[in-house]
Amino acid sequence: MHRLSWLLALAAAGLALWVLITDPAIDPLSGGKRMLSEAPSPYSAWAMGALMGLALGWLTTLDWSKLQGWLGLQRRRFGLLILGGLLATAFLLMR
């Protein structure tokens, strides 16, 4: 089941990229094709949804039972990372 969901997510992402790249639509005023940056927002939202589907497909392949043990081993690094982030935030806000 995981492989099928991954395959469907990959196919949806490929289709999303194909729609974004090949069909930017025709501008009614000038008659020329629009740039990719001027694509309608539903295309962009659909592509983001497809990328989120890919991320969810990848997350289903992880073995979540091993995550707790790994987090326990990395507790000190996460603490230092959080402390560094708080100090950097305070430094940037005081500036």
C-alpha distance (Angstrom), angle and dihedral (degrees) to the residues before:
residue distance angle dihedral
M1 . . .
H2 3.80 . .
R3 3.79 92.0 .
L4 3.79 91.7 50.1
S5 3.81 92.9 50.4
W6 3.80 89.7 47.8
L7 3.80 91.2 50.1
L8 3.81 92.4 48.9
A9 3.80 91.7 48.3
L10 3.80 90.9 50.0
A11 3.80 91.2 48.9
A12 3.81 91.0 49.8
A13 3.81 91.4 50.3
G14 3.80 91.1 49.9
L15 3.78 91.0 49.5
A16 3.81 90.6 48.2
L17 3.79 91.6 53.2
W18 3.79 90.7 46.5
V19 3.82 91.4 53.0
L20 3.80 92.2 47.3
I21 3.78 95.4 48.0
T22 3.79 103.3 37.9
D23 3.79 103.9 35.8
P24 3.79 112.7 45.2
A25 3.83 88.3 149.2
I26 3.78 128.2 -124.4
D27 3.76 120.3 -77.7
P28 3.83 106.9 -122.3
L29 3.81 93.8 -149.9
S30 3.80 102.6 50.1
G31 3.81 99.1 20.8
G32 3.79 91.4 -131.8
K33 3.75 129.0 114.6
R34 3.78 119.4 -87.2
M35 3.76 123.1 -119.5
L36 3.80 119.3 -106.3
S37 3.80 90.0 -110.7
E38 3.82 89.0 58.5
A39 3.79 94.2 53.1
P40 3.79 114.5 131.9
S41 3.78 114.6 -89.2
P42 3.84 95.2 -116.6
Y43 3.81 88.3 65.6
S44 3.80 90.9 53.5
A45 3.80 92.4 45.8
W46 3.79 90.5 49.0
A47 3.80 91.1 50.8
M48 3.81 90.8 49.5
G49 3.80 89.2 50.6
A50 3.78 90.4 51.8
L51 3.81 91.0 50.3
M52 3.79 90.0 49.4
G53 3.80 87.9 51.5
L54 3.80 89.0 53.6
A55 3.79 90.3 50.9
L56 3.80 91.2 49.3
G57 3.80 90.0 48.0
W58 3.79 89.2 53.4
L59 3.82 91.9 47.3
T60 3.81 90.9 55.4
T61 3.81 89.8 61.0
L62 3.82 94.3 59.1
D63 3.79 121.5 100.8
W64 3.80 100.9 -126.7
S65 3.81 94.8 -172.2
K66 3.82 90.8 71.2
L67 3.81 93.5 49.0
Q68 3.82 95.4 80.1
G69 3.81 92.9 55.0
W70 3.80 91.9 46.9
L71 3.81 91.8 50.1
G72 3.80 89.5 50.6
L73 3.80 90.2 55.2
Q74 3.82 92.1 47.3
R75 3.83 96.3 45.6
R76 3.82 94.8 112.1
R77 3.81 93.0 49.2
F78 3.79 91.7 49.3
G79 3.81 90.0 49.2
L80 3.80 91.4 52.1
L81 3.80 90.6 45.7
I82 3.80 92.0 52.5
L83 3.81 91.9 45.5
G84 3.81 91.0 49.9
G85 3.79 90.9 49.0
L86 3.80 91.7 51.0
L87 3.80 92.2 48.6
A88 3.81 92.2 46.9
T89 3.81 90.1 49.7
A90 3.81 91.5 50.1
F91 3.82 90.4 47.3
L92 3.79 92.7 50.9
L93 3.79 93.4 46.2
M94 3.82 93.0 49.9
R95 3.75 92.5 50.5
